[in-house]
């Protein structure tokens, strides 16, 4: 399985290829398309990202399998930090 960094990088490159040599003339449109491609790539978390949330729930003594034990504002940074630590 690829890391999240790999997924986001691939998504950005794939989207950038759609613009070709005119990309630098597209300004905001180009930047937004690349940003959307990157965000889309984040939609499916990696195992490392899910493990980071499970580890934090364990640290807090939250029983395994409790849905929504951590709110998004708590889980999201943990998942992004885990994605940035992943090695290819």
Helices and strands as residue ranges (DSSP letters): H 4-17, G 20-25, H 28-41, H 47-59, H 72-85
